Amino acid sequence: MDIYTLGVDVGSTASKCVILKNGKEIVGKSLIGVGIGTSGPDRAISQVLNEVGMTREDMACVLATGYGRNMLMDFADRQLSELSCHAFGAKFLFPNVHTVIDIGGQDVKVMKIENGSMINFQMNDKCAAGTGRFLDVMARILEVTVDDLDTLGAQSTKEVSISSTCTVFAESEVISQLAAGSDKCDVIHGIHKAVAARVVGLAHRVGLEDDIVMTGGVAQNKDVVKALEEALGHKVHTTPMTQYVGALGAALFAWKKAQKQK
């Protein structure tokens, strides 16, 4: 008999779900672009269950992770740290992973992994520097969408330095660069290099070891990934599942729990 488990990752800016079959096959996933404190989690859950034609009762175990995991105390069987879930999810997708860099909406996390378990981590959660929120603010100043940053940054032909790691000061630097006539594409690439510089400091404190995997929504920005590879001097692996890694890890932990209950 097949066993289905559901992982729900309630982040600061998005809600993600993954349904696993027998702990091996991803049969459904959903993403709603709003997170904690909104209808996002409920909508993401309804969407993924509808996608696979199942109900909550068909799930052998439901595990919630992310900042908003406590919102689902009445729905989920268990809650678990997003750090553990990202580590386990990354291991599933990249069996040789030893370092996970997760850039979310409100923080940056760098984790050292051994056999799918996190053994050390560093986290920037005191300010928005280097996060998805940082890129949102920069995109607004530049009057472009966040999705455009990747393409525009890749068109850069000249080095423009954005040296501040503080969002407020970086905003002033960007405005000054534009006022001085700097090309928008060059400024965007400079912003991406500033994000990479922020991550490097955390990464070296953890201790870098290949394979390095980047997760979170910012990993969709190839120009940020490229800037990070140049700053680290290492290949950085990404996946089309980048936004779902936490939810995937949660579904995997849910499967382990379901196995123990058999």
Rosetta blueprint (number, residue, H / E / L):
1 M L
2 D L
3 I L
4 Y E
5 T E
6 L E
7 G E
8 V E
9 D E
10 V E
11 G L
12 S L
13 T L
14 A L
15 S E
16 K E
17 C E
18 V E
19 I E
20 L E
21 K E
22 N L
23 G L
24 K L
25 E E
26 I E
27 V E
28 G E
29 K E
30 S E
31 L E
32 I E
33 G L
34 V L
35 G L
36 I L
37 G L
38 T L
39 S L
40 G H
41 P H
42 D H
43 R H
44 A H
45 I H
46 S H
47 Q H
48 V H
49 L H
50 N H
51 E H
52 V H
53 G L
54 M L
55 T L
56 R H
57 E H
58 D H
59 M L
60 A L
61 C E
62 V E
63 L E
64 A E
65 T E
66 G L
67 Y L
68 G L
69 R H
70 N H
71 M H
72 L H
73 M L
74 D L
75 F L
76 A L
77 D L
78 R E
79 Q E
80 L L
81 S L
82 E H
83 L H
84 S H
85 C H
86 H H
87 A H
88 F H
89 G H
90 A H
91 K H
92 F H
93 L H
94 F L
95 P L
96 N L
97 V L
98 H L
99 T E
100 V E
101 I E
102 D E
103 I E
104 G L
105 G L
106 Q L
107 D L
108 V E
109 K E
110 V E
111 M E
112 K E
113 I E
114 E E
115 N L
116 G L
117 S E
118 M E
119 I E
120 N E
121 F E
122 Q E
123 M E
124 N E
125 D L
126 K L
127 C L
128 A L
129 A L
130 G L
131 T L
132 G H
133 R H
134 F H
135 L H
136 D H
137 V H
138 M H
139 A H
140 R H
141 I H
142 L H
143 E L
144 V L
145 T L
146 V H
147 D H
148 D H
149 L H
150 D H
151 T H
152 L H
153 G H
154 A L
155 Q L
156 S L
157 T L
158 K L
159 E L
160 V L
161 S L
162 I L
163 S L
164 S L
165 T L
166 C L
167 T H
168 V H
169 F H
170 A H
171 E H
172 S H
173 E H
174 V H
175 I H
176 S H
177 Q H
178 L H
179 A H
180 A L
181 G L
182 S L
183 D L
184 K H
185 C H
186 D H
187 V H
188 I H
189 H H
190 G H
191 I H
192 H H
193 K H
194 A H
195 V H
196 A H
197 A H
198 R H
199 V H
200 V H
201 G H
202 L H
203 A H
204 H H
205 R H
206 V H
207 G L
208 L L
209 E L
210 D L
211 D L
212 I E
213 V E
214 M E
215 T E
216 G L
217 G H
218 V H
219 A H
220 Q H
221 N L
222 K H
223 D H
224 V H
225 V H
226 K H
227 A H
228 L H
229 E H
230 E H
231 A H
232 L H
233 G L
234 H L
235 K L
236 V E
237 H E
238 T L
239 T L
240 P L
241 M L
242 T H
243 Q H
244 Y H
245 V H
246 G H
247 A H
248 L H
249 G H
250 A H
251 A H
252 L H
253 F H
254 A H
255 W H
256 K H
257 K H
258 A H
259 Q H
260 K H
261 Q H
262 K L
